[in-house]
Amino acid sequence: MDTDTVTKREKRPERGPDGRFLLGNSGGPGNPYGRRVAELRSAILEAVTPEIMRAIVDGLVMAAREGDCAAAKLVLSYTLGPPVAADILERLEALEQRLETQA
């Protein structure tokens, strides 16, 4: 470490004795694109009305009913959530047995 870094830390430590950042710490540079992303999200929210969103969802549901697998997957994942692994119980039992043999 150079002496400038040590001197800066001695003048104003960034962390307390417990390792947490002290009050007044700048917290780093942040996300350089955060403000732009927020502007874009605001623009989308202003442009998409509840009626437009309803039309989009109705179109997705109709496409799913007509056999569009991608549309069906999207509709199901947003209404029912992601699919659960069918063998979850078997994997849990195997893990329990492995832990019992290690103990």
URKA-V324108 format. One record per residue. N is the residue number from 1. RES is the residue in three letters. SS is DSSP state (~ for helix, > for strand, _ for the rest). OMEGA is omega in whole degrees, -180 to 180 (999 if undefined). Layout:
[[N:RES:SS:OMEGA] [N:RES:SS:OMEGA]]
This chain:
[[1:MET:_:178] [2:ASP:_:-175] [3:THR:~:179] [4:ASP:~:180] [5:THR:~:179] [6:VAL:~:-179] [7:THR:~:179] [8:LYS:~:-180] [9:ARG:~:-180] [10:GLU:~:-180] [11:LYS:~:-177] [12:ARG:_:-179] [13:PRO:_:-180] [14:GLU:_:-177] [15:ARG:>:177] [16:GLY:_:-178] [17:PRO:_:179] [18:ASP:_:178] [19:GLY:_:180] [20:ARG:_:177] [21:PHE:>:179] [22:LEU:_:177] [23:LEU:_:-180] [24:GLY:_:178] [25:ASN:_:-176] [26:SER:_:177] [27:GLY:_:177] [28:GLY:_:-174] [29:PRO:_:-178] [30:GLY:_:-179] [31:ASN:_:-178] [32:PRO:_:-179] [33:TYR:_:-175] [34:GLY:~:-179] [35:ARG:~:180] [36:ARG:~:178] [37:VAL:~:178] [38:ALA:~:178] [39:GLU:~:-180] [40:LEU:~:177] [41:ARG:~:178] [42:SER:~:179] [43:ALA:~:179] [44:ILE:~:-179] [45:LEU:~:176] [46:GLU:~:-176] [47:ALA:~:-175] [48:VAL:_:178] [49:THR:_:176] [50:PRO:~:179] [51:GLU:~:178] [52:ILE:~:179] [53:MET:~:179] [54:ARG:~:179] [55:ALA:~:179] [56:ILE:~:-179] [57:VAL:~:177] [58:ASP:~:178] [59:GLY:~:178] [60:LEU:~:-180] [61:VAL:~:179] [62:MET:~:179] [63:ALA:~:178] [64:ALA:~:180] [65:ARG:~:-180] [66:GLU:_:174] [67:GLY:_:178] [68:ASP:_:-175] [69:CYS:~:180] [70:ALA:~:178] [71:ALA:~:179] [72:ALA:~:180] [73:LYS:~:179] [74:LEU:~:180] [75:VAL:~:-178] [76:LEU:~:-178] [77:SER:~:179] [78:TYR:~:179] [79:THR:~:-177] [80:LEU:_:-176] [81:GLY:_:-178] [82:PRO:_:180] [83:PRO:_:179] [84:VAL:_:179] [85:ALA:_:-176] [86:ALA:_:-176] [87:ASP:_:-175] [88:ILE:~:-180] [89:LEU:~:179] [90:GLU:~:180] [91:ARG:~:178] [92:LEU:~:179] [93:GLU:~:179] [94:ALA:~:178] [95:LEU:~:178] [96:GLU:~:-180] [97:GLN:~:179] [98:ARG:~:179] [99:LEU:~:179] [100:GLU:~:-179] [101:THR:~:179] [102:GLN:~:-175] [103:ALA:_:999]]
